[in-house]
Amino acid sequence: MAIFLYFILGSILSTTATATSEVQRGLNASTASLNKSAVYSLSSSLIPKEECPPCFNCLLPAYKCGNYGTCNEYDGQCRCPEGWSGNDCLIPQCGSLADGPRRHPRPPKEECTCNDGWGGINCNVCQTDDACANFPIPEIEGLLGDDGAARNMTCYKGGVNVRNQHQMCDVTNRKILDQLNGRIPQVTFSCNAADATCAFQFWIGKIESFYCGLQQCRTSVEHDYKKNVTVADCEKIQCSCIADRMLCGEDGSVNIDEFLAEEIKGPAKFSCATGSGCKFEEPAMNQLINDVFGDGYITLECNSGECLHYTQVPGYIAPPKPDYTIWIALSCAGAAAIFLLVIIGFWYVGRTNTSEGFASIRLPEDEAARLMTDHVPANLQFSDISYAIPSGKVVLSNVTGSVKSGQIMAIMGPSGAGKSTLLDILARRQKRGTVGGTTLVNGRSVTDSEFRRVVGFVDQEDLLMSTLTVYETVLYSALLRLPREMSLEAKKFRTLETMHELGILGIKDSRIGESGKRSISGGEKRRVSIACELVTSPSILFLDEPTSGLDAYNAYNVVESLVTLARDYNRTVVFTIHQPRSNIVALFDQLVLLAKGRVVFSGPFAQCQPYFEGIGFPCPTGFNIADYLVDLTVKASEQEVSQRNSQPSSSTHSVHDGVPRTGENHSEQPNTDRLAPPTAGPAHTSREEVNSSAPNKSLLEQGAEFFMRKMRAGNSGPTAADAFPKDVHLDVLVKTYAESEIAKHVKQEITSTTVTNGTQANGSGQMRDVTEETNVLRGRRRASWATQFKILSGRAFKNLYRDPALMTAHYVASIVIAIVCGLLVHNVTNDIPGFQNRLGFFFFTLSLFGFACLSSLGLFANERILFMRERANGYYASGTYFTSKVLFDVVPLRVVPALVYGSIVYGLVGLVPSIAQFWKFLLALVLFNLTAASVVLFVSIAIENTAVAGLVGTLIMLENLLFAGLLVNRNAVAPYLDWLFSLSFFHAAYEGMLVNELRYLTLKERKFGVDLDVAAAAILSSFGFQAQAFWWPDMITLGILCATMLILAFLWLHFFVKEKR
């Protein structure tokens, strides 16, 4: 079969091969019928002259019988196979096989004219039953009529070799036909059942080029309800060229005689499938076809015919199409059972179990004693803290302070004063801008990683998982962050102990709840957030606005619990607070008062009121000192802005963004009148007079001031506002504090506690190293990767089944839509409408699951901030979170619904009833669903805005849908756009499903009284699909795309999704 390949190569190379042969004169020594000596003794007059051609004698080496005819050893003439004639059996016969010895050879340079009902190049293939009338068959002599003629003969075209089968085939390899430029390649193939041999001839332009003989052949047939496959397997094959023919030495072609003799050895296989054509395979030939034309073998379109008596026709009854009733029933019952089991299982494990109390926990004595002794007291000192955002604006400037263990420090100031920024810097949170200054713990400078081991941070917003209980929330924090050497019982005990400290033990089994589904109060939720940090027994606890959003009672309870924690358990507590009530202020130990990022006061709270009285700003009797200080800083800020806008920039009080400009002359002393206590005159100055210097008041502000004046008209007593002088400059307040004894004492305290060369500067003995001793007491290692994965997986799973709306919607939709599709496209037929229904069904299925994956956009978006906070606080690594998220969020929503849908719909629709095809269909559907989900997961991680992420996800789905292969034909698209099909996961899944279902299907259609048989694979090819593309590239492409998107999603999560405050 590889001959035409060599013909093409020969035409490209324009190689002319000349076949030479030498006629040997002499008789064969093995020929018994001739006398060798007698021949040589003949008179020279009897020897033919050179111009006369020698007579044909197949006994001589120079001659041989073509098409493997037999040589008669008595007369040296060839006995030719059926359909061949001539001395060398190379001339095809015409007429028909029924003519027997009366057949005439084909005239030179002409085509055969076959008798009616016969066809093929040598008229060996019967076409009608009438053509087989009176066909001589020795096996049926007992069935002949009185006149000796055979009765009830038929032309059998089933392809099974009964006696002597003949086939006429056209080569259909597309590239081969293109290269031969109109010269049609054809094949004749015949088999003889008696001696288990077959014969093969290859023709180009109806001229035989070479022939092959096949031996030790076995024929078989495979039956299916839609088709049968006939196979002829031959162990040996030998081929020979015909001299001076195409591919065998003809001018302009190569001579492949040696290739045929040396390479083509077998085994060979000739097989035909009903409606799908035939193929001829031989190892050497297949390799050549693959290398040159990209096909795996020679493809043929054959017509077979063999004259038989009707009693000889192989008895074949097509099996009925399988009954899908049982299949459908089992599929639906199995899907329903799986669904019910999943729902029951989720309900069972989703119940809120009552947690164990102290009584049920048994600790070893040594471990029980260690729970409260593993804490190392820590003093926190900070000096010259400054911060500037990337735009250059200074937010903090030279902030200094100190707080000891057992104390609480409150950072106060009006909105925009820089309170939260200072707290973030002290807690070593990652900032976008530039940070300056020094932070010491027990007089030592520690690294960020060591510092985070001994501190806890509670953010202003309570970011807790709403589906967990209070106990589970705090316990997960303990399991993830406490040392792995600590036993599980000890961690549970520590959890309950912490909850008892904060007064939330009574609500331990209540769920956190969310907006619209309240479970615990705001104050309780804030204490749960504190407990999540306190459970790790931090030496220093930072809290940002712990009373924000709480009523006065709950706010006091929260602060009181912090005071108890600091004083009873020797912790250091630092928090910001906006404007607390008086009973909360009375609990402060240290106070830092900020205004526009500058320090107005920093020191012991007990010295705060005397200090401001000493500089001329006493708090009125009965007035909340916190309210007074905030109003004072606001007033000072307003006066500074007013003066800066009204005075030239060269003024000695000129400031830039609330910070004195470097290099300005500040030698001018503060105005004593401005710092003196207010006199009687100013004390009775009205509010509007005090604020008269504020420029550019809006109409709303003026109306509010008028309303306040009317409200104060009946009040003759002084107010906090009445205590302010007209000129209260922030610059002066900052400078006054910087020169005060309190500021000097704070700086001296920081200097004295700084550790130098292992000893304190004041020589009073070395303070404890917090980070080193904490590591010794608790161990350096937190939860292992496996422990983190187990805890996070359990948490994700609980969150999923305790809020089952999304999961239930996916499962119910899968079942309902599967039933609807099954009823709509029930028991699809094997015709053109059935082909269309299959195309539409697969397209709809992929569209359904592809766009359903967009529901995963919210899975990570709802936890983005929670993830950033927890990772920043050292709960877990990015890899464990991502892995648990994929396995216990993505898989339950993408794998289970696809399996349920596929199990129901496959039998209802009536797809190929094969176990292999069924599981391949489910594989394609699940892989597609996972790939689409991984793409959506990457989008949700990379794009923070949910609305934008939804739009991008929809556009990605539509783009992949466009290049699925149904809406746009791949063969009609420009070559530079072909890569879009290769990267479309819709195309990979769609092509895989179509190939799995339609590759071997034959469509039967009857139109206008004509039966049409169309191979579904041929239609798929016209659509641009590849019939052998299921595993590669389709399924492998889906796997690669899924893995690639998951890797990209993880890398983006790890490197780009970080907390930047």
Backbone hydrogen bonds, N-H to C=O, Kabsch-Sander energy under -0.5 kcal/mol:
donor,donor_aa,acceptor,acceptor_aa,energy
4,F,1,M,-0.6
6,Y,2,A,-1.4
7,F,3,I,-2.2
8,I,4,F,-1.8
9,L,5,L,-2.3
10,G,6,Y,-2.5
11,S,7,F,-2.3
12,I,8,I,-2.0
13,L,9,L,-2.3
14,S,10,G,-1.4
15,T,10,G,-1.4
17,A,15,T,-0.7
17,A,253,S,-1.2
18,T,16,T,-0.5
19,A,17,A,-0.6
20,T,18,T,-0.6
23,V,21,S,-0.5
24,Q,22,E,-0.7
26,G,24,Q,-0.6
31,T,28,N,-1.7
32,A,30,S,-0.8
34,L,31,T,-0.6
36,K,34,L,-0.8
39,V,35,N,-1.9
40,Y,36,K,-1.8
41,S,37,S,-1.1
42,L,39,V,-1.3
46,L,43,S,-1.8
47,I,43,S,-0.5
47,I,44,S,-0.7
52,C,49,K,-1.5
58,C,76,G,-2.8
60,L,57,N,-2.1
63,Y,60,L,-1.7
66,G,64,K,-0.5
66,G,88,D,-2.9
68,Y,65,C,-0.7
69,G,66,G,-1.6
70,T,79,R,-1.8
72,N,70,T,-0.5
72,N,77,Q,-3.1
73,E,71,C,-0.6
76,G,72,N,-2.2
78,C,87,N,-0.6
79,R,70,T,-3.5
80,C,78,C,-0.7
84,W,81,P,-1.7
85,S,91,I,-2.7
89,C,86,G,-1.0
91,I,85,S,-2.1
93,Q,83,G,-2.5
94,C,104,H,-2.8
95,G,113,T,-0.9
96,S,94,C,-0.8
97,L,123,C,-0.6
99,D,96,S,-1.2
100,G,97,L,-1.4
102,R,99,D,-1.8
103,R,100,G,-1.3
106,R,92,P,-2.5
110,E,107,P,-1.6
114,C,112,C,-0.7
115,N,95,G,-2.5
118,W,115,N,-1.8
119,G,125,V,-2.6
123,C,120,G,-1.0
125,V,119,G,-2.1
126,C,124,N,-0.6
127,Q,117,G,-3.2
128,T,117,G,-1.0
132,C,128,T,-0.5
132,C,129,D,-1.2
133,A,130,D,-1.5
134,N,150,A,-0.9
135,F,132,C,-2.1
140,I,137,I,-1.7
141,E,138,P,-1.4
143,L,140,I,-2.1
144,L,141,E,-1.3
145,G,149,A,-2.6
148,G,145,G,-1.7
154,T,308,L,-3.1
156,Y,154,T,-0.9
156,Y,306,E,-2.9
162,V,160,V,-0.7
165,Q,191,C,-1.1
166,H,305,G,-1.0
167,Q,189,F,-2.7
168,M,303,N,-2.4
169,C,187,V,-3.2
170,D,301,E,-2.2
171,V,185,P,-1.8
172,T,299,T,-2.6
173,N,299,T,-0.6
177,L,173,N,-2.0
178,D,174,R,-1.9
179,Q,175,K,-1.6
180,L,176,I,-1.3
181,N,178,D,-0.6
182,G,177,L,-0.7
183,R,180,L,-1.6
184,I,182,G,-0.9
186,Q,203,W,-2.3
187,V,169,C,-2.4
188,T,201,Q,-2.0
189,F,167,Q,-2.4
190,S,199,A,-2.2
191,C,165,Q,-1.9
192,N,197,T,-3.0
193,A,163,R,-3.0
193,A,191,C,-0.5
196,A,192,N,-0.7
197,T,192,N,-1.4
198,C,214,L,-2.3
199,A,190,S,-3.1
200,F,212,C,-2.5
201,Q,188,T,-2.3
202,F,210,F,-2.6
203,W,186,Q,-2.8
204,I,207,I,-2.4
205,G,184,I,-2.2
206,K,184,I,-0.6
207,I,204,I,-0.9
209,S,202,F,-3.1
210,F,202,F,-1.1
211,Y,240,S,-2.0
212,C,200,F,-3.2
213,G,238,Q,-2.9
214,L,198,C,-3.0
215,Q,236,K,-1.9
217,C,196,A,-2.3
218,R,233,D,-2.8
220,S,231,V,-2.3
222,E,229,V,-2.6
224,D,227,K,-1.7
229,V,222,E,-2.4
230,T,272,C,-2.5
231,V,220,S,-2.6
232,A,270,F,-2.5
233,D,218,R,-2.9
234,C,232,A,-0.5
234,C,268,A,-2.8
235,E,215,Q,-0.6
235,E,216,Q,-1.2
236,K,215,Q,-1.6
237,I,265,K,-1.1
238,Q,213,G,-2.0
239,C,260,L,-0.5
240,S,211,Y,-2.6
242,I,209,S,-1.8
243,A,241,C,-0.6
244,D,248,C,-1.5
245,R,242,I,-1.3
248,C,245,R,-2.8
249,G,254,V,-1.2
250,E,245,R,-1.7
253,S,250,E,-2.3
256,I,247,L,-2.1
256,I,254,V,-0.6
260,L,256,I,-2.5
261,A,257,D,-2.1
262,E,258,E,-2.6
263,E,259,F,-2.6
264,I,259,F,-1.1
265,K,263,E,-1.1
268,A,234,C,-2.4
269,K,281,E,-2.4
270,F,232,A,-2.4
271,S,279,K,-2.2
272,C,230,T,-2.5
273,A,277,G,-2.3
274,T,228,N,-2.2
276,S,273,A,-2.3
277,G,273,A,-0.7
278,C,300,L,-3.0
279,K,271,S,-2.3
280,F,298,I,-1.8
281,E,269,K,-2.7
286,N,282,E,-3.3
287,Q,283,P,-2.1
288,L,284,A,-1.8
289,I,285,M,-2.6
290,N,286,N,-2.6
291,D,287,Q,-2.3
292,V,288,L,-2.1
293,F,289,I,-2.5
294,G,289,I,-0.8
294,G,290,N,-0.9
295,D,289,I,-0.9
298,I,280,F,-1.5
300,L,278,C,-3.1
301,E,170,D,-2.1
303,N,168,M,-2.1
305,G,166,H,-2.1
306,E,156,Y,-1.3
308,L,154,T,-2.7
310,Y,152,N,-2.0
312,Q,309,H,-2.7
313,V,309,H,-0.7
313,V,310,Y,-0.6
316,Y,314,P,-0.6
318,A,316,Y,-0.5
324,Y,322,P,-0.6
328,I,324,Y,-3.1
329,A,325,T,-2.5
330,L,326,I,-2.9
331,S,327,W,-2.4
332,C,328,I,-2.6
333,A,329,A,-2.6
334,G,330,L,-2.8
335,A,331,S,-2.6
336,A,332,C,-2.6
337,A,333,A,-2.5
338,I,334,G,-2.6
339,F,335,A,-2.5
340,L,336,A,-2.6
341,L,337,A,-2.6
342,V,338,I,-2.4
343,I,339,F,-2.5
344,I,340,L,-2.9
345,G,341,L,-2.8
346,F,342,V,-2.8
347,W,343,I,-2.4
348,Y,344,I,-2.4
349,V,345,G,-2.6
350,G,346,F,-1.6
351,R,348,Y,-0.9
353,N,351,R,-1.2
360,S,357,G,-0.8
361,I,358,F,-1.7
363,L,361,I,-0.6
368,A,364,P,-2.5
369,A,365,E,-1.9
370,R,366,D,-1.0
371,L,367,E,-1.0
373,T,369,A,-0.6
374,D,370,R,-1.4
380,L,403,V,-2.9
381,Q,379,N,-0.5
381,Q,440,L,-2.4
382,F,401,G,-2.6
383,S,438,T,-2.3
385,I,399,V,-2.6
386,S,436,G,-2.0
387,Y,396,L,-1.8
388,A,434,T,-2.0
389,I,393,K,-2.1
392,G,389,I,-2.6
395,V,387,Y,-2.8
395,V,393,K,-0.5
396,L,387,Y,-1.8
397,S,597,G,-2.5
399,V,385,I,-1.9
401,G,382,F,-2.7
403,V,380,L,-2.5
406,G,571,R,-2.2
407,Q,404,K,-1.5
409,M,573,V,-2.8
410,A,590,Q,-2.7
411,I,575,F,-2.4
412,M,410,A,-0.6
412,M,592,V,-2.9
413,G,578,H,-0.6
417,A,414,P,-1.7
422,L,418,G,-2.2
423,L,419,K,-2.3
424,D,420,S,-2.6
425,I,421,T,-2.1
426,L,422,L,-2.5
427,A,423,L,-2.2
428,R,425,I,-1.2
429,R,424,D,-3.1
434,T,388,A,-2.8
436,G,386,S,-2.6
438,T,383,S,-2.3
440,L,381,Q,-3.4
441,V,444,R,-2.9
442,N,379,N,-2.7
442,N,440,L,-0.5
444,R,441,V,-1.5
446,V,444,R,-0.6
451,F,447,T,-2.5
452,R,448,D,-2.2
453,R,449,S,-0.6
453,R,450,E,-0.7
454,V,450,E,-0.6
454,V,451,F,-1.2
456,G,540,I,-1.9
458,V,542,F,-2.6
459,D,457,F,-0.6
463,L,461,E,-1.1
464,L,462,D,-1.0
466,S,464,L,-0.6
468,L,465,M,-1.4
470,V,510,S,-2.1
471,Y,508,K,-2.7
473,T,469,T,-2.4
474,V,470,V,-2.0
475,L,471,Y,-2.7
476,Y,472,E,-2.5
477,S,473,T,-1.4
478,A,474,V,-1.9
479,L,475,L,-2.9
480,L,476,Y,-2.0
481,R,477,S,-1.6
482,L,478,A,-2.3
484,R,781,R,-1.9
486,M,483,P,-1.2
491,K,487,S,-1.9
492,K,488,L,-2.2
493,F,489,E,-2.5
494,R,490,A,-2.5
495,T,491,K,-2.0
496,L,492,K,-2.4
497,E,493,F,-2.5
498,T,494,R,-2.3
499,M,495,T,-2.2
500,H,496,L,-2.0
501,E,497,E,-2.2
502,L,498,T,-1.7
503,G,500,H,-0.9
504,I,499,M,-2.6
505,L,499,M,-0.7
507,I,504,I,-1.1
508,K,505,L,-1.3
510,S,507,I,-1.8
512,I,468,L,-2.7
513,G,466,S,-2.1
514,E,517,K,-1.2
517,K,514,E,-2.3
519,S,512,I,-0.7
519,S,520,I,-0.6
520,I,512,I,-1.0
525,K,521,S,-2.3
526,R,522,G,-2.1
527,R,523,G,-2.0
528,V,524,E,-1.8
529,S,525,K,-2.0
530,I,526,R,-1.9
531,A,527,R,-2.4
532,C,528,V,-2.0
533,E,529,S,-0.9
533,E,530,I,-0.6
534,L,530,I,-3.0
535,V,531,A,-2.3
536,T,533,E,-1.1
537,S,534,L,-2.3
539,S,454,V,-1.8
540,I,454,V,-1.8
541,L,572,T,-3.1
542,F,456,G,-3.1
543,L,574,V,-2.1
544,D,458,V,-2.5
545,E,543,L,-0.7
548,S,545,E,-1.5
550,L,547,T,-1.8
555,A,551,D,-2.7
556,Y,552,A,-2.1
557,N,553,Y,-2.1
558,V,554,N,-2.2
559,V,555,A,-2.2
560,E,556,Y,-2.9
561,S,557,N,-2.0
562,L,558,V,-1.6
563,V,559,V,-2.3
564,T,560,E,-2.5
565,L,561,S,-2.1
566,A,562,L,-2.4
567,R,563,V,-2.8
568,D,564,T,-2.5
569,Y,564,T,-0.6
569,Y,565,L,-1.2
570,N,566,A,-0.5
571,R,565,L,-0.8
571,R,566,A,-0.6
572,T,539,S,-2.0
573,V,407,Q,-2.1
573,V,571,R,-0.5
574,V,541,L,-2.8
575,F,409,M,-2.5
576,T,543,L,-1.7
577,I,411,I,-2.1
584,I,581,R,-0.8
585,V,581,R,-2.0
586,A,582,S,-1.8
587,L,584,I,-1.7
588,F,585,V,-1.8
589,D,408,I,-1.6
590,Q,408,I,-2.2
591,L,603,G,-2.7
592,V,410,A,-2.6
593,L,601,F,-3.7
594,L,412,M,-2.5
594,L,592,V,-0.6
595,A,598,R,-2.0
597,G,417,A,-1.9
598,R,595,A,-1.4
600,V,593,L,-3.0
600,V,598,R,-0.5
601,F,593,L,-1.4
603,G,591,L,-2.1
605,F,589,D,-2.1
607,Q,604,P,-1.2
608,C,605,F,-1.5
609,Q,605,F,-0.6
611,Y,607,Q,-1.6
612,F,608,C,-2.2
613,E,609,Q,-2.1
614,G,610,P,-2.2
615,I,611,Y,-1.2
616,G,613,E,-1.2
617,F,612,F,-3.6
623,F,620,P,-1.9
628,Y,624,N,-2.4
629,L,625,I,-2.4
630,V,626,A,-2.2
631,D,627,D,-2.5
632,L,628,Y,-2.4
633,T,629,L,-2.3
634,V,630,V,-2.3
635,K,631,D,-2.7
636,A,632,L,-2.5
637,S,633,T,-2.2
638,E,634,V,-2.3
639,Q,635,K,-2.4
640,E,636,A,-2.0
641,V,637,S,-2.1
642,S,638,E,-2.5
643,Q,639,Q,-2.7
644,R,640,E,-2.4
645,N,641,V,-1.9
646,S,642,S,-1.4
647,Q,643,Q,-2.4
651,S,648,P,-1.8
654,S,651,S,-1.7
656,H,659,V,-2.2
659,V,656,H,-1.6
661,R,654,S,-0.7
664,E,661,R,-1.5
666,H,664,E,-0.7
675,L,671,N,-1.5
676,A,672,T,-1.1
683,A,679,T,-1.7
684,H,680,A,-1.0
684,H,681,G,-1.2
685,T,682,P,-1.7
690,V,686,S,-1.7
691,N,687,R,-2.1
692,S,689,E,-0.7
693,S,690,V,-0.5
694,A,691,N,-1.7
702,Q,698,S,-2.7
703,G,699,L,-2.1
704,A,700,L,-2.1
705,E,701,E,-2.3
706,F,702,Q,-2.1
707,F,703,G,-2.1
708,M,704,A,-2.0
709,R,705,E,-2.3
710,K,706,F,-1.9
711,M,707,F,-1.7
712,R,708,M,-1.7
713,A,709,R,-0.6
713,A,710,K,-0.5
715,N,712,R,-1.5
716,S,714,G,-0.7
723,A,719,T,-0.9
723,A,720,A,-0.7
724,F,721,A,-1.4
728,V,726,K,-0.7
729,H,727,D,-0.5
730,L,636,A,-1.1
733,L,729,H,-2.0
734,V,730,L,-2.6
735,K,731,D,-2.0
736,T,732,V,-2.7
737,Y,733,L,-2.0
738,A,734,V,-2.2
739,E,735,K,-1.4
740,S,737,Y,-1.7
743,A,737,Y,-0.5
744,K,740,S,-1.6
745,H,741,E,-2.5
746,V,742,I,-2.2
747,K,743,A,-2.2
748,Q,744,K,-2.5
749,E,745,H,-2.4
750,I,746,V,-2.1
751,T,747,K,-2.5
752,S,748,Q,-2.5
753,T,749,E,-1.4
754,T,750,I,-0.6
754,T,751,T,-0.8
755,V,443,G,-2.7
756,T,759,T,-2.6
759,T,756,T,-1.7
761,A,752,S,-0.5
761,A,754,T,-0.9
762,N,752,S,-1.0
763,G,760,Q,-1.0
770,V,768,R,-0.9
773,E,769,D,-2.4
774,T,770,V,-2.2
775,N,771,T,-1.9
776,V,772,E,-1.8
777,L,773,E,-2.6
778,R,774,T,-2.8
779,G,775,N,-2.0
783,A,480,L,-0.8
788,Q,784,S,-2.7
789,F,785,W,-2.6
790,K,786,A,-2.4
791,I,787,T,-2.5
792,L,788,Q,-2.9
793,S,789,F,-2.4
794,G,790,K,-2.2
795,R,791,I,-2.3
796,A,792,L,-2.7
797,F,793,S,-2.6
798,K,794,G,-2.4
799,N,795,R,-2.4
800,L,796,A,-1.7
801,Y,797,F,-2.5
802,R,798,K,-2.1
803,D,799,N,-0.6
806,L,803,D,-0.6
808,T,804,P,-3.1
809,A,805,A,-2.2
810,H,806,L,-1.9
811,Y,807,M,-2.3
812,V,808,T,-2.9
813,A,809,A,-2.2
814,S,810,H,-2.1
815,I,811,Y,-1.9
816,V,812,V,-2.7
817,I,813,A,-2.5
818,A,814,S,-1.6
819,I,815,I,-2.0
820,V,816,V,-2.3
821,C,817,I,-2.8
822,G,818,A,-2.4
823,L,819,I,-2.2
824,L,820,V,-2.2
825,V,821,C,-2.7
826,H,823,L,-0.7
827,N,908,L,-1.9
828,V,825,V,-0.6
828,V,909,V,-3.4
831,D,829,T,-1.0
835,F,831,D,-2.5
836,Q,832,I,-2.3
837,N,833,P,-2.5
838,R,834,G,-2.0
839,L,835,F,-2.2
840,G,836,Q,-2.5
841,F,837,N,-2.6
842,F,838,R,-2.5
843,F,839,L,-2.0
844,F,840,G,-2.5
845,T,841,F,-2.4
846,L,842,F,-2.2
847,S,843,F,-2.1
848,L,844,F,-2.7
849,F,845,T,-2.1
850,G,846,L,-2.5
851,F,847,S,-2.3
852,A,848,L,-1.6
853,C,849,F,-1.1
854,L,851,F,-1.1
855,S,852,A,-1.6
856,S,853,C,-2.2
857,L,854,L,-1.7
858,G,855,S,-0.8
859,L,856,S,-1.0
860,F,856,S,-0.7
861,A,857,L,-1.2
862,N,858,G,-1.9
863,E,860,F,-1.2
864,R,860,F,-0.8
864,R,861,A,-0.7
867,F,863,E,-3.0
868,M,864,R,-2.3
869,R,865,I,-2.6
870,E,866,L,-2.6
871,R,867,F,-2.7
872,A,868,M,-2.1
873,N,869,R,-1.8
874,G,871,R,-1.4
875,Y,870,E,-2.8
881,Y,877,A,-1.6
882,F,878,S,-2.6
883,T,879,G,-2.5
884,S,880,T,-2.2
885,K,881,Y,-2.1
886,V,882,F,-2.3
887,L,883,T,-2.5
888,F,884,S,-2.3
889,D,885,K,-1.1
890,V,885,K,-1.4
891,V,886,V,-1.9
893,L,889,D,-0.8
894,R,890,V,-1.2
894,R,891,V,-0.8
895,V,891,V,-2.8
896,V,891,V,-0.9
898,A,894,R,-0.6
899,L,895,V,-2.2
900,V,896,V,-2.5
901,Y,897,P,-2.6
902,G,898,A,-2.7
903,S,899,L,-2.2
904,I,900,V,-1.6
905,V,901,Y,-2.6
906,Y,902,G,-1.9
907,G,903,S,-0.6
908,L,904,I,-1.3
909,V,905,V,-2.6
910,G,906,Y,-1.3
911,L,906,Y,-1.8
914,S,912,V,-2.4
918,F,914,S,-2.4
919,W,915,I,-2.2
920,K,916,A,-2.0
921,F,917,Q,-2.1
922,L,918,F,-2.0
923,L,919,W,-2.4
924,A,920,K,-2.4
925,L,921,F,-2.2
926,V,922,L,-2.8
927,L,923,L,-2.7
928,F,924,A,-2.2
929,N,925,L,-2.2
930,L,926,V,-2.6
931,T,927,L,-2.4
932,A,928,F,-2.8
933,A,929,N,-2.3
934,S,930,L,-2.3
935,V,931,T,-2.1
936,V,932,A,-2.3
937,L,933,A,-2.6
938,F,934,S,-2.2
939,V,935,V,-2.1
940,S,936,V,-2.6
941,I,937,L,-1.8
942,A,938,F,-2.8
943,I,939,V,-2.4
944,E,942,A,-0.6
949,A,945,N,-2.5
950,G,946,T,-2.4
951,L,947,A,-1.9
952,V,948,V,-2.7
953,G,949,A,-2.7
954,T,950,G,-2.1
955,L,951,L,-2.3
956,I,952,V,-2.3
957,M,953,G,-2.1
958,L,954,T,-2.4
959,E,955,L,-2.4
960,N,956,I,-2.3
961,L,957,M,-2.3
962,L,958,L,-2.4
963,F,959,E,-1.3
964,A,961,L,-1.5
970,R,1023,F,-0.9
972,A,969,N,-1.0
973,V,970,R,-1.0
977,L,974,A,-2.1
978,D,975,P,-1.5
980,L,977,L,-1.4
981,F,977,L,-0.5
981,F,978,D,-1.0
982,S,978,D,-1.3
983,L,979,W,-1.8
984,S,981,F,-0.9
985,F,983,L,-0.7
988,A,984,S,-2.0
989,A,985,F,-1.9
990,Y,986,F,-2.6
991,E,987,H,-2.8
992,G,988,A,-1.9
993,M,989,A,-2.3
994,L,990,Y,-2.3
995,V,991,E,-2.7
996,N,992,G,-2.2
997,E,993,M,-1.6
998,L,994,L,-3.2
999,R,995,V,-1.5
1001,L,998,L,-1.1
1003,L,1001,L,-0.5
1003,L,1014,V,-3.5
1004,K,830,N,-2.4
1005,E,1003,L,-0.5
1005,E,1012,L,-2.8
1007,K,1005,E,-0.6
1007,K,1010,V,-2.2
1010,V,1007,K,-1.9
1012,L,1005,E,-3.8
1012,L,1010,V,-0.5
1013,D,1011,D,-0.5
1014,V,1003,L,-3.0
1014,V,1012,L,-0.6
1016,A,1001,L,-2.7
1018,A,1015,A,-0.9
1019,I,1015,A,-1.2
1020,L,1016,A,-2.4
1021,S,1017,A,-2.1
1022,S,1018,A,-1.7
1023,F,1019,I,-1.4
1024,G,1021,S,-1.2
1025,F,1020,L,-2.5
1029,A,1026,Q,-1.3
1034,D,1029,A,-2.0
1035,M,1030,F,-2.6
1036,I,1031,W,-2.1
1037,T,1033,P,-2.5
1038,L,1034,D,-2.2
1039,G,1035,M,-2.3
1040,I,1036,I,-2.6
1041,L,1037,T,-2.9
1042,C,1038,L,-2.5
1043,A,1039,G,-2.4
1044,T,1040,I,-2.7
1045,M,1041,L,-2.5
1046,L,1042,C,-2.0
1047,I,1043,A,-2.2
1048,L,1044,T,-2.6
1049,A,1045,M,-2.5
1050,F,1046,L,-2.4
1051,L,1047,I,-2.6
1052,W,1048,L,-2.5
1053,L,1049,A,-2.3
1054,H,1050,F,-2.7
1055,F,1051,L,-2.4
1056,F,1052,W,-2.3
1057,V,1052,W,-1.1
1058,K,1056,F,-1.5
1060,K,1058,K,-0.6
1061,R,430,Q,-2.5
